[in-house]
Every structure is written in C-alpha cells, then in structure tokens.
Amino acid sequence: MVTMGTKEQEDEAPEERVPHLPWMRHPVDIDSFSACPVASLPRLDPRLAEALQRMGIESFFPVQVSAWLETIGPGAFQRDICINSPTGSGKTLAYALPIVQMLSTRKVRCLRALVVLPTRDLALQVKEVFDAIAPVVGLTVASAVGQSSIADEISDLIKKSKQELYPSLDDEYVEMEPQTKVDILVATPGRLMDHINMTKGFSLEHLQYLVVDETDRMLREAYQSWLPTVIQFTRPTKQDLFRHDTTGRTLLHPLTTIRRSGVERGFKGKCYPRLAKIVCSATLTQDPSKLSQLELHHPLLLNSGKKRYRIPEKLESYKLICTSNIKPLCLIVLLQELRGEKCLVFTKSVDDSHRLSTLLGFFEDLPFKFSEFSSLQRESTRRKTLAAFKEGEIDVLIGSDIMARGIHINGLRYVINYEMPQYVKTYIHRAGRTARAGESGSCFTFLRKNEVKRFDKLLKKADGSSCILRSLPEESIESLRPVFETALEKLKDKLKGSAEPEASKKSNNSGDKAPGALKRKRGKQT
Ligand SMILES: Nc1ncnc2c1ncn2[C@@H]1O[C@H](COP(=O)(O)OP(=O)(O)OP(=O)(O)O)[C@@H](O)[C@H]1O
C-alpha cells in the first residue's frame, strides 16, 4: 500500500476552480434529496426491502436515493454515474442496491457485475454488503482478493467443465457456455488480473455493470493495467460480430446474453446494452486524463455540497498547537481526556508509527490500551489487531494511511492527526473514519505554530469545515515530563539496537500486549 500523503497532491487544486470537463460543471446535488424510508422507495423489490430491514436500515441516505433515481428510477441508467459524496455517506449501498435489483430478474447465471476496490479489507467490507442483499433475490456473490488460495477462489468462481460430463458436446458450444458460478464479483485489481490471465473459464464477456470504488485512488495507480484490460475484455470481438450463418441466422449459443445478441443487431460495433459504470469516491478526481481511462458513457455527476470536497456534517475539527519536543506528551494527555474511547492516531509513516508506539510503551499505567497497525505487519496480525480494536479490547490504534481509506469501525468517535496531513484529501479520508452514517465524531490535528496558516488554508478547500482551537492542561503535560525523559533514553537505546539486524526481525514493540508482532523495514511508508 502506498502513502496517500505523497500522492494526493495530483488532484490538489490551488483554488476551487471550474472543472475542465463540462459534465462536471452541472452535477445533480445530492444534498437536495432527503432521506427516504425503505418502504417508500419506488420500485424496490420487497425481498430487498426485507433484507435491508434485517440489516437495521430504516431509511435511505440522500446519496442512495439519488443513485436509485438515476438507475432504477427515471434515469434508467442511461448514463454512467460518478458519485462524489463524503466519507461514511453510504456510497456502498448506493451502488450495491440498484445493481442487485437490476440483476434480480436475470435468467442465467454468469458474471454480470464487477466491483473493484484498492485493498482487500475494503473489498471484503463491500462484499459483506452484497452478501446481505444479493442472496435474497437468488444472486451469488464471490470475492477475488487473495484472502484464500487461488485454487479455492477458482473453485468458488468456476463450474466444472460440461465437456468432462458430456464429451460429445460441440467444442464451440462448451466454449460459449457461461462457466461462472457467480453473478457478482468483488475484487482487488491484482487478483482480478490473475483470474483474467490464468483462470480457465473466467470470462468478462457478459459483464453488464462495472463499479470502481475509491476511484481517484484506483486511477492513480495502474495496478497491472487492470482497467484497460477489463474494458477490452468486455468489448465485442470480431468473432462475435460475425457469428451468423449465410442466411443471417444467429449462431450464438442459446445462453448468450442480450448484450452479445445486441451486437448482432448492429449497434455500430458497440455492445448493447453497454457496460454500465458507477464510479465513486469522497474525493473524486476531476482530472480529464485520468477519468478518460474509464471510457464513461455520457457521465452524470452526483455531487454533495457546493465545493469539490465535503466534510461529514457531524464531524468537528480541532487543532492543537504544540512544539515537536512535547508532542508525545500532548498526545498522551489528549488520549487521557478522551477516556479510553476508540481512537485512531495517524502518523506520516510506518516508521513514525513504530517509534511513537514504542515510546508510549515505556510509559507505565497509561489509562488506555494501544497498538501499532502497520502495513509491514503480517496480514493475520493486522486482522487480529483490527478485530481486537473493533471489539474494544484495544482503545487506540497508531498507524499511517493504511487505515485511512474506506474502513468502517462501529462506534469510532475520534481521529487524531499526530502530524498535519499534507493535502485536504488526506485529511478527508483520515477524518472520515469517524462521523460516519450520520453519527458525530471529532478529528484533532497537532500542529506546530508555523503550520497553522497552511492547515487553515487546506481545510478551507472542503465544504462545511471549521476548526476549533483546543488546548490541553499544562499541569498534566508537566506531570509526565520525568517519565518522558527516561522513555526517550530507552527509545534511543532500543532503536540503536534495532538498527542492526534486529531491524528486520519481528518484534512486539507497542508495549500494550498487542495481539501481533511487527516486521520492521526501515524507511518504507504506507
Ligand atoms: N441507509 C442507511 N441507514 C443506516 N446506515 C447506513 C445506511 N447506508 C449505509 N449505512 C451504514 O453507513 C456506514 C458507512 O457506509 P459506507 O461504508 O457505504 O460509506 P462510504 O460513503 O462508502 O464511505 P467511504 O467514502 O469512507 O468509503 C456503513 O456502516 C453502513 O452500514
């Protein structure tokens, strides 16, 4: 995983300016919609309404209502949809629900919807949403994220070949018959490419819906050219265009989807129905060269707020000004004041997270449990740490931007930027781990005096952002000083020791009996 801090600048406009792309200048304003009770959403399949109620969803958020109207409603999905709405506003259901409803009438199972996300954690989170609604209308969902072995994934995705069962079947017939076991696939780009390149029977030819979540991040990194590959594999081939006999009768397999038959009807060489796309982010790129990779069809922008970026409504932002030499003490005092509530602390690199958590480990009797969360830790360690955090066994996670995108943790009320984020996008994604789904939350940012002006300017780029100055009791900071001096000495010794071969060894340095171990690699950032 790559640091957001170093790359977010690509879309960082110096001032709020008119987008280059004309269609981006006239968005549908998501905020003009109000929440809609589940029972009142027009044309919602009653089976889905029941499933949603079981999930505890009573009404739809504005982004979900507006996306529904453009897909199932009067918009009838005639245009590709780009959603730019705040973190935690419910974008996942905004695309999952219409796709599931549209596929609920399908007759033959084949891979018709593909959702691509940048990380495994996010993909699994999104799959959970599909899992909660798709089976009730008879659809199957699978993931291709590298969580299990490729063989296991293949057996979840692909049927055994019919030719093995009926050897007399025509080769071409067998070749054209859909072999997928799933209707909807949630994938990360790497594993998706593995299946495209290597899995026999894996085909995108019937794909009707493509979702690119966290679009700006997905377009920033090529991920083995997954996007052009997917688009290319969903285009009709020359062979498709000429599959008819001399009398013009179609030679297509009886199970061939309408999309391929549409090609037969001569839609100027384009697929019909087209591959419909939904792209979304809390910080959607406006860069025409990046968006052009998506080959969007008459795109329609659904945008929240007047500005390009928007802070969740119930998020309160605070700034704390302190000098670098006492910052760890200020952090401890702030965490003490938050009284063991769940909190994420963001540092600017994995090394900084490690250093900070090691240092805190030398303070005894801290009234909160903390743990390091790093991209250099083993996947299983990270998963355990996150589970312990979700369960409330750990109060504070210290990490870098690996924790910043998309992850949802119930009841998380506080986020702390231990260092000032460099870009407004970084702030939005970090702060957006709290104040989700209409809940309230706070984001605290530590600043040096000379950073205040820049930070204020950075926050102004987001709609609905105001920042309150927060101070900490001087005496609490002073009371920690003696332990701090000793802790710094211990940290120096420890780091000296670990600079040698130790550095690459696994160690549990977070000092909080953290559930996992940490693999160190110097200088790498997440
Ligand atoms: N209509 C709803 N009613 C209640 N809760 C909802 C509703 N829709 C979504 N949620 C909940 O809101 C939370 C945030 O939703 P989601 O993860 O889709 O947000 P997001 O907009 O994708 O955020 P991010 O940009 O950070 O990825 C989830 O826990 C989800 O279950």
The ligand as a Gaussian input file, in Angstrom:
#p B3LYP/6-31G(d) Opt

LIG

0 1
 N      -29.398000       3.875000       4.787000
 C      -28.587000       3.588000       5.797000
 N      -29.027000       3.597000       7.071000
 C      -28.200000       3.321000       8.104000
 N      -26.895000       3.029000       7.956000
 C      -26.392000       3.002000       6.714000
 C      -27.204000       3.264000       5.570000
 N      -26.440000       3.167000       4.473000
 C      -25.205000       2.849000       4.896000
 N      -25.183000       2.750000       6.234000
 C      -24.005000       2.456000       7.065000
 O      -23.143000       3.587000       6.968000
 C      -21.787000       3.175000       7.098000
 C      -20.956000       3.874000       6.027000
 O      -21.354000       3.423000       4.752000
 P      -20.304000       3.240000       3.560000
 O      -19.148000       2.429000       4.026000
 O      -21.049000       2.779000       2.388000
 O      -19.830000       4.745000       3.383000
 P      -18.961000       5.369000       2.201000
 O      -19.699000       6.553000       1.724000
 O      -18.614000       4.316000       1.209000
 O      -17.665000       5.835000       2.997000
 P      -16.115000       5.927000       2.499000
 O      -16.050000       7.039000       1.494000
 O      -15.361000       6.253000       3.743000
 O      -15.768000       4.595000       1.924000
 C      -21.795000       1.660000       6.995000
 O      -21.600000       1.117000       8.285000
 C      -23.186000       1.312000       6.526000
 O      -23.636000       0.097000       7.053000

